[in-house]
């Protein structure tokens, strides 16, 4: 971006190169890419230096932004302030509530199936849902106990309110499938052991019959 300066005042800005007339002289847009910064400065055109502070819109807001020409430099900057604490808490608690609802909805079908067909709900699913609710309650407590926005920022920076603290439905299902596969494997081994023992017992019984006949 560039700015046109007249009498130490920004009179126009350019987001992209374009033809421009300065002091009755028509300049093509290529001057923005072919001329050096010093050459552009001689006709009053200066590159804009951005000094924009990034911010988290959940806890902060941009109050204003401005461009200033000082010391032969155009600087664009902004002013960022904290949002109202109650507003921040309400917004974050709503996020937590919505996230909890989204996670719980993924396993609601287990409960519909239980009511419809009386098929038992896997214990892993119920445990997971209990953990989700406990996690949400812990987050809400941390949010509501924050004394100021700075405390909220600390919670965010520590990851207390991060999405990664929620365990996923896919992880629970994968664990359930793995547990079922392991149980099936152990059952198959037990059955094989029983069959082997039965075969050995039958073989031993046949040997006893042969001995008696001899």
C-alpha angles and dihedrals in degrees: 000000000000138000131211111225125203122173090351090303130114106240100167141007132207126209091188137011115285138158113278137187116217122175090350091304117122112220123192120234090250091078088078091063103027102042123077120243090254092053092050090049091057090065094041102264118132132179114244115239112210118220096170118159114222117225143184107247090206092068105012140045136198109250097187145335130211145175119223131186111215133148091003090303132108112215125187113203140161140212117231124192135179119265121240110287095230090049091051093048093049092049094048093045089052089052091051092048093048092047091050091050091049093052095044092050090063091068101032090104090071089063093044089051090049091054094042102041104010092238110159120252112241110251090229090061094050091046090050093051090049089051091050092053092046090049092051091048091051091050093049091049091051091049095047093046093054109117095204143355090272088063090051090052089053090053090052095046091049091052094243091134097034123127090237091073089069113087111225128240089231091059091052093048091047090051090048092050091047091050091049091049091050091048090050091049092050091047091051091050091049091049091048090050091051092049091049091049091048090050092050091048091050091048091050091050091052091051090052091052091051092050092050091051091052 
